[in-house]
Amino acid sequence: MGKIGMSELLVVLAIVLVIFGPKALPKLGRSMGKTIGGFRQGLKEDVAEDDEEVVVVKKKKTKVVEEEEEA
């Protein structure tokens, strides 16, 4: 039930074509592409920030271990 078949996709595209018209479709597609691209970039930046936090935590733990070994 979670998959969209080819016939359902064609029906949706036909409805979109009737509602927006052929002249507006390129603008609509371009704006949707930019939105999806921005969303993906935001997800990548969020993951990168999480990775940086993990690295900082690991460095702090390493320093603490080195101090304990010296004492």
N, C-alpha and C positions, 0 to 999 in steps of 0.2 A: 504494500500500500504506500510505501514511502517513495517510490520511483515515479517519475513523470515520463509517460510514453511519448512517442513521436506525434500521435494524433492529438493528445492534450496540448503539446507544445505548439502545434500548428493552429489550434483553436485560440489559444492565448495570443499568439502573434497576430492573428487575423483581427481579434478584438482590439488590440493595441493599435493596429493600423487604421481601423475604422475610427477610433476615438481621437487619436492624435493627428492622423493624416500623414501622407508620405513626406511632406516637407519638414515636419517636426521630428521625424524619427532619427535622423543623424544627430541632431542636437541632444535628443533624449539619450541616445546610445553613448555619446561623448560624455555627457554629465554623469551617467551611471558608471562608465569606465573610470572617470576621475574619482568618483566616490569610493568605488571598490579599491582602487589603487591607494587612496589616502587611508582607508581602513587597514589594508595590509601593511602599509608603512608604519602606521601607529602600533600595530601588533608587534612588528619587528623591533621598534624602538622600546616598547614595554619589556620585551624579552631581554633586550640588550641591557636595560637598566637593572633588571633582576640579576643577570649574570654578573654585572659589576658589583652589586651588593654582596653576592656570594664570594667573589674574589677578595673583597675587602675583609669579610669575616674570616676567610681562610688565612689571610695574611696575619690578622691579629692573633689567631690561635697559634700560628707557627711561632710568632714572637714570644708568646707566653711559654710555649714549650721550650724554647731556647733559653729563656731566663731561668726556668726551673732546672734545666740540666747544668747550668753554670753554678747555681747555688748549691 
